[in-house]
Amino acid sequence: MRMASGVLREALIDVDAIAENVRHLRRLTGVEVIAVVKAEGYGHGAHRAALAALRGGATRIGVSDIDEALALRRRGIRAPIFAWLHAPGASFVEAVRDDIELGISDIDQLLRAGEAAQGDRPAAVHLKIETGLSRNGIAPDAWSTVFAEAARLERIGRLRVVGLFSHLSNTSDDDDRAALARFEEGVLLAAAAGLNPPLRHIAATHAAIALPEARLDCVRIGIGIYGVSPFEDRTPADLGLRPAMTLRGAVAAVRRVPAGTGVSYGYAYRTERDTTLALVPLGYADGVPRHASGRGPVSIDGRRFTVAGRIAMDQFVVDVGDHPVAVGDEVVLFGDPTLGVPSAREWADAADTIDYEIVTRIGARVPRREVHA
Ligand SMILES: Cc1ncc(COP(=O)(O)O)c(C=O)c1O
């Protein structure tokens, strides 16, 4: 297949796949879906991912930082948006003004949220409690103090506690069940302090699928909405999900070379016989991991090849043997493996990482183009 003339590289984003994945997970879990679109929607584009997820039935948007939340608001996302990782000492005034819900991990953040309440608009918060991931979240020895203060601020109209939440380690079902039990203790303690928020949430994609008892009132789904599997041993298709991102480039040059030709920096690859080399205009500046040098798979014209030698900043080379390849031919790095192209998981394996990182790291230089299934 030929790429459109003038296109060097692009990531196709199938927004219908995102909507359909949300619809599927909503049906499977039977609870509300918070669509997580942090980090530019795991590389897919935060705004388009949010729109597609809401179309698929998500009722709330989750991001990491307030700046990500404000950017979505400014672009017209009206659904509730929730942000949970804050700069030390940051003011929450702008967030409250724009109706951004805040994840709260300690007493200092709670007090600042209360101070940011404006007129008759309380700060809307989700209290995050630490249940074993050892990241942020209110430490168990501070639960009583924070819950009591949250209840007081709620009584005087400065705070609205929308949710209680935590995050799981996905170490094993037993570890996740233990964290869930700690979470339930936190919920009981909060209730004793007078806090009965409508949303209790702990499950991200993995637990939302594998641990039905963790679904509670809603699930926070990130990787699943993009059609990538968080399970080592289950493909997206096994989960009823469709990958939304296809990364591809146009063959930028073709060269016939003799046996023994060194390829790319350091000559980490030398041709074994007369062969054809195709140049692919994607490199580590675009998020293609250099660590996958000599290992990353591509598909050209329905055939699989492997990166030859080192991946450079802007490009890498593929040895296509005697296969007829021309400048302008499409090279797919990854997409939906049910269509015969490599998966993000194969690149993750080639780079000793996870497919979350493969899709999320695709750089700003790669234009995203929306497609509909
Ligand atoms: C607090 C929180 N909730 C939910 C998610 C979504 O996780 P996943 O992409 O595994 O669904 C993340 C992502 O890391 C997260 O940090």
The ligand as an SDF file (V2000), in Angstrom:
LIG
                    3D

 16 16  0  0  0  0  0  0  0  0999 V2000
   -4.6070    6.8230   39.6310 C   0  0  0  0  0  0  0  0  0  0  0  0
   -4.7670    6.1200   38.3300 C   0  0  0  0  0  0  0  0  0  0  0  0
   -5.9720    5.6180   37.9940 N   0  0  0  0  0  0  0  0  0  0  0  0
   -6.1860    4.9700   36.8380 C   0  0  0  0  0  0  0  0  0  0  0  0
   -5.1640    4.7870   35.9290 C   0  0  0  0  0  0  0  0  0  0  0  0
   -5.4300    4.0280   34.6560 C   0  0  0  0  0  0  0  0  0  0  0  0
   -4.7360    2.8180   34.6490 O   0  0  0  0  0  0  0  0  0  0  0  0
   -4.8360    1.8250   33.4100 P   0  0  0  0  0  0  0  0  0  0  0  0
   -4.2140    2.5500   32.2690 O   0  0  0  0  0  0  0  0  0  0  0  0
   -4.0440    0.6360   33.8210 O   0  0  0  0  0  0  0  0  0  0  0  0
   -6.2740    1.5490   33.1890 O   0  0  0  0  0  0  0  0  0  0  0  0
   -3.8810    5.2890   36.2350 C   0  0  0  0  0  0  0  0  0  0  0  0
   -2.7750    5.0780   35.2940 C   0  0  0  0  0  0  0  0  0  0  0  0
   -1.6580    4.8950   35.6030 O   0  0  0  0  0  0  0  0  0  0  0  0
   -3.6860    5.9690   37.4590 C   0  0  0  0  0  0  0  0  0  0  0  0
   -2.4900    6.4730   37.7850 O   0  0  0  0  0  0  0  0  0  0  0  0
  1  2  1  0
  2  3  1  0
  2 15  2  0
  3  4  2  0
  4  5  1  0
  5  6  1  0
  5 12  2  0
  6  7  1  0
  7  8  1  0
  8  9  2  0
  8 10  1  0
  8 11  1  0
 12 13  1  0
 12 15  1  0
 13 14  2  0
 15 16  1  0
M  END
$$$$
